Amino acid sequence: MKLRFAASLAMLLAASPACAQAPAVKAGAPKLLIVISVDQFSAALFDAYRPHFTGGLRRMADGVAFANGFQAHAGTQTCPGHAAIMTGGHPARTGVIANYWYDFAVQRGDKRIYCAEDESVAGSNSEDVSVSATHLRVPTLGDLMKQTWPTSRVIAVTGKDRTAATMGGRNPDQRWWWQGSRFVQNNAVAPAPVMAQVNGAVAKAIAEARPPLAPPAFCAGKDKSYALPDGGSVGTYRFQRNAGDAAAFGDGPERDAATLAAAAALVRAMQLGRRNTPDLLAIGLSATDLVGHQFGPGGMEMCLQLASLDKDLRDFFALLDEDGVDYAVVLTADHGSLDLPERLRVQGVADAARLDPAVTPAAIGTEIARRLQLTTPIFVGDWYLNGNVPQERRPEVLALARQLLSNQPQVHSVYTKAEIAAHPMPTSARPESWSVLDRLRASFDARRSADLAVIYKPNISTSAVAGHGSLWDYDRKVPILFWRHGIAAESRAESAMTVDIMPTLASLIGMVVPVGSVDGECLDVTAGVANNCR
């Protein structure tokens, strides 16, 4: 599905309503800030495909491009990454330390907490959630904009509910995410009428069969298949699907195209960027992550996905240009990824391997229970001590767990909560120099973090096919790309962090960020114009 339906829908919309008076924004500032997160778009992917981009990703690459960007923290997952982008805070500040954590004090049988739920809502559980940004302990860029300029609008349109919550913040005007076969919302604000039209267009697109995508010439070398340990294989899928197959629609490039179409329709319907106060549009594009998990980032599938995304972003920006919207955009990612070990070994990464089942929390916990005569499970999730483990036995359990894990060849290091808490927060603006403990500390929350942090060695995959979540640079490094009309192209070699994005955008519109309230710092992204950070 292409963005063409967004333009046709948007043409149906009425003119902008009358606008209330509000404090003026900084002179010369953009009237619309757009934050785009491409889920699992690693710096390695950006570098590999940069010469082949000709559309929207080429436009972003030709702005101010920090190719050496970092999600500096450990726990490189969707929720903490998006929270860092929109708040300027590391997970230790935002409280969003993972996609899931455990809280044994919560008053329900399910002790697992989803990062984007409000567990106080009756009936909510970690699998069937009441979507909310309640776990964010600090405001997002949009929250602060609405405090500064009450007439500013904040819109989030994303491919995942947790992305909508962490990018949209606590009080968005519209917050939509993809669910099953359509976009949904649950916030108290009445839905924008145009979204019914968007969902109608999506339904029509799903009803039509999709032929296999034709690979561009630069994808040719990736047309290979790899056997997996479970007897299956990955590669080379071309995203063909039958008519009515909503699941296949949502698992590939069409999901991103629909998300951008919805965003474009909302820009026109709500006349974003047309008032005397700035608006914010947060877009979460999830297909790159879905493709990466299913097929790995190094195959034909990812090549087709990025080629499609490049075109869809081109069409999205063209619509904004046609309307004359004065906008500035940043594109980044919530985390990177590690390819499947089977492909990495062919490429010469000799130490690439899948995690030995003997090193999992279940296996280590079973051995601890046998030796100490305790009841299993000892651990739940990623190294949380089960609530049934007696308090007086916990030091003994953790000591034995460290001993067992330290003897495993795939384990790099093991730290307890006490050790991480005692380590000072890293302050260096060069995240590539951060130690393992620095990275862990930036992700640490005394209430929400696990009892143990078990660090596997580089290139050890914990996913069924391919994935992310480690503190190694292939998961931490992401592009950070800024663009605005008239900006001079500039590739920056110095490192930057995603927590720098929020204060940088705030500086563009003249919004004051209180000293000490964020972990990032303003980046000069004017490229030849007066420094925006002054």
Secondary structure as a PSIPRED ss2 file (coil, helix, strand):
# PSIPRED VFORMAT (PSIPRED V4.0)

   1 M C   1.000  0.000  0.000
   2 K C   1.000  0.000  0.000
   3 L C   1.000  0.000  0.000
   4 R H   0.000  1.000  0.000
   5 F H   0.000  1.000  0.000
   6 A H   0.000  1.000  0.000
   7 A H   0.000  1.000  0.000
   8 S H   0.000  1.000  0.000
   9 L H   0.000  1.000  0.000
  10 A H   0.000  1.000  0.000
  11 M C   1.000  0.000  0.000
  12 L C   1.000  0.000  0.000
  13 L C   1.000  0.000  0.000
  14 A C   1.000  0.000  0.000
  15 A C   1.000  0.000  0.000
  16 S C   1.000  0.000  0.000
  17 P C   1.000  0.000  0.000
  18 A C   1.000  0.000  0.000
  19 C C   1.000  0.000  0.000
  20 A C   1.000  0.000  0.000
  21 Q C   1.000  0.000  0.000
  22 A C   1.000  0.000  0.000
  23 P C   1.000  0.000  0.000
  24 A C   1.000  0.000  0.000
  25 V C   1.000  0.000  0.000
  26 K C   1.000  0.000  0.000
  27 A C   1.000  0.000  0.000
  28 G C   1.000  0.000  0.000
  29 A C   1.000  0.000  0.000
  30 P C   1.000  0.000  0.000
  31 K C   1.000  0.000  0.000
  32 L E   0.000  0.000  1.000
  33 L E   0.000  0.000  1.000
  34 I E   0.000  0.000  1.000
  35 V E   0.000  0.000  1.000
  36 I E   0.000  0.000  1.000
  37 S E   0.000  0.000  1.000
  38 V E   0.000  0.000  1.000
  39 D C   1.000  0.000  0.000
  40 Q C   1.000  0.000  0.000
  41 F C   1.000  0.000  0.000
  42 S C   1.000  0.000  0.000
  43 A H   0.000  1.000  0.000
  44 A H   0.000  1.000  0.000
  45 L H   0.000  1.000  0.000
  46 F H   0.000  1.000  0.000
  47 D H   0.000  1.000  0.000
  48 A H   0.000  1.000  0.000
  49 Y H   0.000  1.000  0.000
  50 R H   0.000  1.000  0.000
  51 P H   0.000  1.000  0.000
  52 H H   0.000  1.000  0.000
  53 F C   1.000  0.000  0.000
  54 T C   1.000  0.000  0.000
  55 G C   1.000  0.000  0.000
  56 G H   0.000  1.000  0.000
  57 L H   0.000  1.000  0.000
  58 R H   0.000  1.000  0.000
  59 R H   0.000  1.000  0.000
  60 M H   0.000  1.000  0.000
  61 A H   0.000  1.000  0.000
  62 D C   1.000  0.000  0.000
  63 G C   1.000  0.000  0.000
  64 V E   0.000  0.000  1.000
  65 A E   0.000  0.000  1.000
  66 F E   0.000  0.000  1.000
  67 A E   0.000  0.000  1.000
  68 N E   0.000  0.000  1.000
  69 G E   0.000  0.000  1.000
  70 F E   0.000  0.000  1.000
  71 Q C   1.000  0.000  0.000
  72 A C   1.000  0.000  0.000
  73 H C   1.000  0.000  0.000
  74 A C   1.000  0.000  0.000
  75 G C   1.000  0.000  0.000
  76 T C   1.000  0.000  0.000
  77 Q C   1.000  0.000  0.000
  78 T H   0.000  1.000  0.000
  79 C H   0.000  1.000  0.000
  80 P H   0.000  1.000  0.000
  81 G H   0.000  1.000  0.000
  82 H H   0.000  1.000  0.000
  83 A H   0.000  1.000  0.000
  84 A H   0.000  1.000  0.000
  85 I H   0.000  1.000  0.000
  86 M H   0.000  1.000  0.000
  87 T H   0.000  1.000  0.000
  88 G C   1.000  0.000  0.000
  89 G C   1.000  0.000  0.000
  90 H C   1.000  0.000  0.000
  91 P H   0.000  1.000  0.000
  92 A H   0.000  1.000  0.000
  93 R H   0.000  1.000  0.000
  94 T H   0.000  1.000  0.000
  95 G C   1.000  0.000  0.000
  96 V C   1.000  0.000  0.000
  97 I C   1.000  0.000  0.000
  98 A C   1.000  0.000  0.000
  99 N C   1.000  0.000  0.000
 100 Y E   0.000  0.000  1.000
 101 W E   0.000  0.000  1.000
 102 Y E   0.000  0.000  1.000
 103 D C   1.000  0.000  0.000
 104 F C   1.000  0.000  0.000
 105 A C   1.000  0.000  0.000
 106 V C   1.000  0.000  0.000
 107 Q C   1.000  0.000  0.000
 108 R C   1.000  0.000  0.000
 109 G C   1.000  0.000  0.000
 110 D C   1.000  0.000  0.000
 111 K C   1.000  0.000  0.000
 112 R E   0.000  0.000  1.000
 113 I E   0.000  0.000  1.000
 114 Y E   0.000  0.000  1.000
 115 C C   1.000  0.000  0.000
 116 A C   1.000  0.000  0.000
 117 E E   0.000  0.000  1.000
 118 D C   1.000  0.000  0.000
 119 E C   1.000  0.000  0.000
 120 S C   1.000  0.000  0.000
 121 V C   1.000  0.000  0.000
 122 A C   1.000  0.000  0.000
 123 G C   1.000  0.000  0.000
 124 S C   1.000  0.000  0.000
 125 N C   1.000  0.000  0.000
 126 S C   1.000  0.000  0.000
 127 E C   1.000  0.000  0.000
 128 D C   1.000  0.000  0.000
 129 V C   1.000  0.000  0.000
 130 S C   1.000  0.000  0.000
 131 V E   0.000  0.000  1.000
 132 S C   1.000  0.000  0.000
 133 A C   1.000  0.000  0.000
 134 T C   1.000  0.000  0.000
 135 H C   1.000  0.000  0.000
 136 L C   1.000  0.000  0.000
 137 R C   1.000  0.000  0.000
 138 V C   1.000  0.000  0.000
 139 P C   1.000  0.000  0.000
 140 T C   1.000  0.000  0.000
 141 L H   0.000  1.000  0.000
 142 G H   0.000  1.000  0.000
 143 D H   0.000  1.000  0.000
 144 L H   0.000  1.000  0.000
 145 M H   0.000  1.000  0.000
 146 K H   0.000  1.000  0.000
 147 Q H   0.000  1.000  0.000
 148 T H   0.000  1.000  0.000
 149 W C   1.000  0.000  0.000
 150 P C   1.000  0.000  0.000
 151 T C   1.000  0.000  0.000
 152 S C   1.000  0.000  0.000
 153 R C   1.000  0.000  0.000
 154 V E   0.000  0.000  1.000
 155 I E   0.000  0.000  1.000
 156 A E   0.000  0.000  1.000
 157 V E   0.000  0.000  1.000
 158 T E   0.000  0.000  1.000
 159 G C   1.000  0.000  0.000
 160 K C   1.000  0.000  0.000
 161 D H   0.000  1.000  0.000
 162 R H   0.000  1.000  0.000
 163 T H   0.000  1.000  0.000
 164 A H   0.000  1.000  0.000
 165 A H   0.000  1.000  0.000
 166 T H   0.000  1.000  0.000
 167 M H   0.000  1.000  0.000
 168 G H   0.000  1.000  0.000
 169 G C   1.000  0.000  0.000
 170 R C   1.000  0.000  0.000
 171 N C   1.000  0.000  0.000
 172 P C   1.000  0.000  0.000
 173 D C   1.000  0.000  0.000
 174 Q E   0.000  0.000  1.000
 175 R E   0.000  0.000  1.000
 176 W E   0.000  0.000  1.000
 177 W E   0.000  0.000  1.000
 178 W E   0.000  0.000  1.000
 179 Q E   0.000  0.000  1.000
 180 G C   1.000  0.000  0.000
 181 S C   1.000  0.000  0.000
 182 R E   0.000  0.000  1.000
 183 F E   0.000  0.000  1.000
 184 V E   0.000  0.000  1.000
 185 Q C   1.000  0.000  0.000
 186 N C   1.000  0.000  0.000
 187 N C   1.000  0.000  0.000
 188 A C   1.000  0.000  0.000
 189 V C   1.000  0.000  0.000
 190 A C   1.000  0.000  0.000
 191 P C   1.000  0.000  0.000
 192 A C   1.000  0.000  0.000
 193 P C   1.000  0.000  0.000
 194 V H   0.000  1.000  0.000
 195 M H   0.000  1.000  0.000
 196 A H   0.000  1.000  0.000
 197 Q H   0.000  1.000  0.000
 198 V H   0.000  1.000  0.000
 199 N H   0.000  1.000  0.000
 200 G H   0.000  1.000  0.000
 201 A H   0.000  1.000  0.000
 202 V H   0.000  1.000  0.000
 203 A H   0.000  1.000  0.000
 204 K H   0.000  1.000  0.000
 205 A H   0.000  1.000  0.000
 206 I H   0.000  1.000  0.000
 207 A H   0.000  1.000  0.000
 208 E C   1.000  0.000  0.000
 209 A C   1.000  0.000  0.000
 210 R E   0.000  0.000  1.000
 211 P C   1.000  0.000  0.000
 212 P C   1.000  0.000  0.000
 213 L C   1.000  0.000  0.000
 214 A C   1.000  0.000  0.000
 215 P C   1.000  0.000  0.000
 216 P C   1.000  0.000  0.000
 217 A H   0.000  1.000  0.000
 218 F H   0.000  1.000  0.000
 219 C H   0.000  1.000  0.000
 220 A H   0.000  1.000  0.000
 221 G H   0.000  1.000  0.000
 222 K H   0.000  1.000  0.000
 223 D C   1.000  0.000  0.000
 224 K C   1.000  0.000  0.000
 225 S C   1.000  0.000  0.000
 226 Y E   0.000  0.000  1.000
 227 A E   0.000  0.000  1.000
 228 L C   1.000  0.000  0.000
 229 P C   1.000  0.000  0.000
 230 D C   1.000  0.000  0.000
 231 G C   1.000  0.000  0.000
 232 G C   1.000  0.000  0.000
 233 S E   0.000  0.000  1.000
 234 V E   0.000  0.000  1.000
 235 G C   1.000  0.000  0.000
 236 T C   1.000  0.000  0.000
 237 Y C   1.000  0.000  0.000
 238 R C   1.000  0.000  0.000
 239 F C   1.000  0.000  0.000
 240 Q C   1.000  0.000  0.000
 241 R E   0.000  0.000  1.000
 242 N C   1.000  0.000  0.000
 243 A C   1.000  0.000  0.000
 244 G C   1.000  0.000  0.000
 245 D C   1.000  0.000  0.000
 246 A H   0.000  1.000  0.000
 247 A H   0.000  1.000  0.000
 248 A H   0.000  1.000  0.000
 249 F H   0.000  1.000  0.000
 250 G H   0.000  1.000  0.000
 251 D C   1.000  0.000  0.000
 252 G C   1.000  0.000  0.000
 253 P H   0.000  1.000  0.000
 254 E H   0.000  1.000  0.000
 255 R H   0.000  1.000  0.000
 256 D H   0.000  1.000  0.000
 257 A H   0.000  1.000  0.000
 258 A H   0.000  1.000  0.000
 259 T H   0.000  1.000  0.000
 260 L H   0.000  1.000  0.000
 261 A H   0.000  1.000  0.000
 262 A H   0.000  1.000  0.000
 263 A H   0.000  1.000  0.000
 264 A H   0.000  1.000  0.000
 265 A H   0.000  1.000  0.000
 266 L H   0.000  1.000  0.000
 267 V H   0.000  1.000  0.000
 268 R H   0.000  1.000  0.000
 269 A H   0.000  1.000  0.000
 270 M C   1.000  0.000  0.000
 271 Q C   1.000  0.000  0.000
 272 L C   1.000  0.000  0.000
 273 G C   1.000  0.000  0.000
 274 R C   1.000  0.000  0.000
 275 R C   1.000  0.000  0.000
 276 N C   1.000  0.000  0.000
 277 T C   1.000  0.000  0.000
 278 P C   1.000  0.000  0.000
 279 D E   0.000  0.000  1.000
 280 L E   0.000  0.000  1.000
 281 L E   0.000  0.000  1.000
 282 A E   0.000  0.000  1.000
 283 I E   0.000  0.000  1.000
 284 G E   0.000  0.000  1.000
 285 L E   0.000  0.000  1.000
 286 S C   1.000  0.000  0.000
 287 A H   0.000  1.000  0.000
 288 T H   0.000  1.000  0.000
 289 D H   0.000  1.000  0.000
 290 L H   0.000  1.000  0.000
 291 V H   0.000  1.000  0.000
 292 G H   0.000  1.000  0.000
 293 H H   0.000  1.000  0.000
 294 Q H   0.000  1.000  0.000
 295 F H   0.000  1.000  0.000
 296 G C   1.000  0.000  0.000
 297 P C   1.000  0.000  0.000
 298 G C   1.000  0.000  0.000
 299 G C   1.000  0.000  0.000
 300 M H   0.000  1.000  0.000
 301 E H   0.000  1.000  0.000
 302 M H   0.000  1.000  0.000
 303 C H   0.000  1.000  0.000
 304 L H   0.000  1.000  0.000
 305 Q H   0.000  1.000  0.000
 306 L H   0.000  1.000  0.000
 307 A H   0.000  1.000  0.000
 308 S H   0.000  1.000  0.000
 309 L H   0.000  1.000  0.000
 310 D H   0.000  1.000  0.000
 311 K H   0.000  1.000  0.000
 312 D H   0.000  1.000  0.000
 313 L H   0.000  1.000  0.000
 314 R H   0.000  1.000  0.000
 315 D H   0.000  1.000  0.000
 316 F H   0.000  1.000  0.000
 317 F H   0.000  1.000  0.000
 318 A H   0.000  1.000  0.000
 319 L H   0.000  1.000  0.000
 320 L H   0.000  1.000  0.000
 321 D H   0.000  1.000  0.000
 322 E H   0.000  1.000  0.000
 323 D H   0.000  1.000  0.000
 324 G C   1.000  0.000  0.000
 325 V C   1.000  0.000  0.000
 326 D C   1.000  0.000  0.000
 327 Y E   0.000  0.000  1.000
 328 A E   0.000  0.000  1.000
 329 V E   0.000  0.000  1.000
 330 V E   0.000  0.000  1.000
 331 L E   0.000  0.000  1.000
 332 T E   0.000  0.000  1.000
 333 A C   1.000  0.000  0.000
 334 D C   1.000  0.000  0.000
 335 H C   1.000  0.000  0.000
 336 G C   1.000  0.000  0.000
 337 S C   1.000  0.000  0.000
 338 L E   0.000  0.000  1.000
 339 D C   1.000  0.000  0.000
 340 L C   1.000  0.000  0.000
 341 P H   0.000  1.000  0.000
 342 E H   0.000  1.000  0.000
 343 R H   0.000  1.000  0.000
 344 L H   0.000  1.000  0.000
 345 R H   0.000  1.000  0.000
 346 V H   0.000  1.000  0.000
 347 Q C   1.000  0.000  0.000
 348 G C   1.000  0.000  0.000
 349 V C   1.000  0.000  0.000
 350 A C   1.000  0.000  0.000
 351 D C   1.000  0.000  0.000
 352 A C   1.000  0.000  0.000
 353 A E   0.000  0.000  1.000
 354 R E   0.000  0.000  1.000
 355 L C   1.000  0.000  0.000
 356 D C   1.000  0.000  0.000
 357 P H   0.000  1.000  0.000
 358 A H   0.000  1.000  0.000
 359 V H   0.000  1.000  0.000
 360 T C   1.000  0.000  0.000
 361 P H   0.000  1.000  0.000
 362 A H   0.000  1.000  0.000
 363 A H   0.000  1.000  0.000
 364 I H   0.000  1.000  0.000
 365 G H   0.000  1.000  0.000
 366 T H   0.000  1.000  0.000
 367 E H   0.000  1.000  0.000
 368 I H   0.000  1.000  0.000
 369 A H   0.000  1.000  0.000
 370 R H   0.000  1.000  0.000
 371 R H   0.000  1.000  0.000
 372 L H   0.000  1.000  0.000
 373 Q C   1.000  0.000  0.000
 374 L C   1.000  0.000  0.000
 375 T C   1.000  0.000  0.000
 376 T C   1.000  0.000  0.000
 377 P C   1.000  0.000  0.000
 378 I C   1.000  0.000  0.000
 379 F E   0.000  0.000  1.000
 380 V E   0.000  0.000  1.000
 381 G C   1.000  0.000  0.000
 382 D C   1.000  0.000  0.000
 383 W C   1.000  0.000  0.000
 384 Y E   0.000  0.000  1.000
 385 L E   0.000  0.000  1.000
 386 N C   1.000  0.000  0.000
 387 G C   1.000  0.000  0.000
 388 N C   1.000  0.000  0.000
 389 V C   1.000  0.000  0.000
 390 P C   1.000  0.000  0.000
 391 Q H   0.000  1.000  0.000
 392 E H   0.000  1.000  0.000
 393 R H   0.000  1.000  0.000
 394 R H   0.000  1.000  0.000
 395 P H   0.000  1.000  0.000
 396 E H   0.000  1.000  0.000
 397 V H   0.000  1.000  0.000
 398 L H   0.000  1.000  0.000
 399 A H   0.000  1.000  0.000
 400 L H   0.000  1.000  0.000
 401 A H   0.000  1.000  0.000
 402 R H   0.000  1.000  0.000
 403 Q H   0.000  1.000  0.000
 404 L H   0.000  1.000  0.000
 405 L H   0.000  1.000  0.000
 406 S H   0.000  1.000  0.000
 407 N C   1.000  0.000  0.000
 408 Q C   1.000  0.000  0.000
 409 P C   1.000  0.000  0.000
 410 Q C   1.000  0.000  0.000
 411 V E   0.000  0.000  1.000
 412 H E   0.000  0.000  1.000
 413 S E   0.000  0.000  1.000
 414 V E   0.000  0.000  1.000
 415 Y E   0.000  0.000  1.000
 416 T E   0.000  0.000  1.000
 417 K H   0.000  1.000  0.000
 418 A H   0.000  1.000  0.000
 419 E H   0.000  1.000  0.000
 420 I H   0.000  1.000  0.000
 421 A H   0.000  1.000  0.000
 422 A H   0.000  1.000  0.000
 423 H C   1.000  0.000  0.000
 424 P C   1.000  0.000  0.000
 425 M C   1.000  0.000  0.000
 426 P C   1.000  0.000  0.000
 427 T C   1.000  0.000  0.000
 428 S C   1.000  0.000  0.000
 429 A C   1.000  0.000  0.000
 430 R C   1.000  0.000  0.000
 431 P H   0.000  1.000  0.000
 432 E H   0.000  1.000  0.000
 433 S H   0.000  1.000  0.000
 434 W C   1.000  0.000  0.000
 435 S C   1.000  0.000  0.000
 436 V H   0.000  1.000  0.000
 437 L H   0.000  1.000  0.000
 438 D H   0.000  1.000  0.000
 439 R H   0.000  1.000  0.000
 440 L H   0.000  1.000  0.000
 441 R H   0.000  1.000  0.000
 442 A H   0.000  1.000  0.000
 443 S C   1.000  0.000  0.000
 444 F C   1.000  0.000  0.000
 445 D C   1.000  0.000  0.000
 446 A C   1.000  0.000  0.000
 447 R C   1.000  0.000  0.000
 448 R C   1.000  0.000  0.000
 449 S C   1.000  0.000  0.000
 450 A C   1.000  0.000  0.000
 451 D C   1.000  0.000  0.000
 452 L E   0.000  0.000  1.000
 453 A E   0.000  0.000  1.000
 454 V E   0.000  0.000  1.000
 455 I E   0.000  0.000  1.000
 456 Y E   0.000  0.000  1.000
 457 K C   1.000  0.000  0.000
 458 P C   1.000  0.000  0.000
 459 N C   1.000  0.000  0.000
 460 I E   0.000  0.000  1.000
 461 S E   0.000  0.000  1.000
 462 T C   1.000  0.000  0.000
 463 S C   1.000  0.000  0.000
 464 A C   1.000  0.000  0.000
 465 V C   1.000  0.000  0.000
 466 A C   1.000  0.000  0.000
 467 G E   0.000  0.000  1.000
 468 H C   1.000  0.000  0.000
 469 G C   1.000  0.000  0.000
 470 S C   1.000  0.000  0.000
 471 L C   1.000  0.000  0.000
 472 W C   1.000  0.000  0.000
 473 D H   0.000  1.000  0.000
 474 Y H   0.000  1.000  0.000
 475 D H   0.000  1.000  0.000
 476 R H   0.000  1.000  0.000
 477 K E   0.000  0.000  1.000
 478 V E   0.000  0.000  1.000
 479 P E   0.000  0.000  1.000
 480 I E   0.000  0.000  1.000
 481 L E   0.000  0.000  1.000
 482 F E   0.000  0.000  1.000
 483 W E   0.000  0.000  1.000
 484 R E   0.000  0.000  1.000
 485 H C   1.000  0.000  0.000
 486 G C   1.000  0.000  0.000
 487 I C   1.000  0.000  0.000
 488 A C   1.000  0.000  0.000
 489 A C   1.000  0.000  0.000
 490 E E   0.000  0.000  1.000
 491 S E   0.000  0.000  1.000
 492 R E   0.000  0.000  1.000
 493 A C   1.000  0.000  0.000
 494 E C   1.000  0.000  0.000
 495 S C   1.000  0.000  0.000
 496 A E   0.000  0.000  1.000
 497 M E   0.000  0.000  1.000
 498 T H   0.000  1.000  0.000
 499 V H   0.000  1.000  0.000
 500 D H   0.000  1.000  0.000
 501 I H   0.000  1.000  0.000
 502 M H   0.000  1.000  0.000
 503 P H   0.000  1.000  0.000
 504 T H   0.000  1.000  0.000
 505 L H   0.000  1.000  0.000
 506 A H   0.000  1.000  0.000
 507 S H   0.000  1.000  0.000
 508 L H   0.000  1.000  0.000
 509 I H   0.000  1.000  0.000
 510 G C   1.000  0.000  0.000
 511 M C   1.000  0.000  0.000
 512 V C   1.000  0.000  0.000
 513 V C   1.000  0.000  0.000
 514 P C   1.000  0.000  0.000
 515 V C   1.000  0.000  0.000
 516 G C   1.000  0.000  0.000
 517 S C   1.000  0.000  0.000
 518 V C   1.000  0.000  0.000
 519 D C   1.000  0.000  0.000
 520 G C   1.000  0.000  0.000
 521 E C   1.000  0.000  0.000
 522 C C   1.000  0.000  0.000
 523 L C   1.000  0.000  0.000
 524 D C   1.000  0.000  0.000
 525 V C   1.000  0.000  0.000
 526 T C   1.000  0.000  0.000
 527 A C   1.000  0.000  0.000
 528 G C   1.000  0.000  0.000
 529 V C   1.000  0.000  0.000
 530 A C   1.000  0.000  0.000
 531 N C   1.000  0.000  0.000
 532 N C   1.000  0.000  0.000
 533 C C   1.000  0.000  0.000
 534 R C   1.000  0.000  0.000
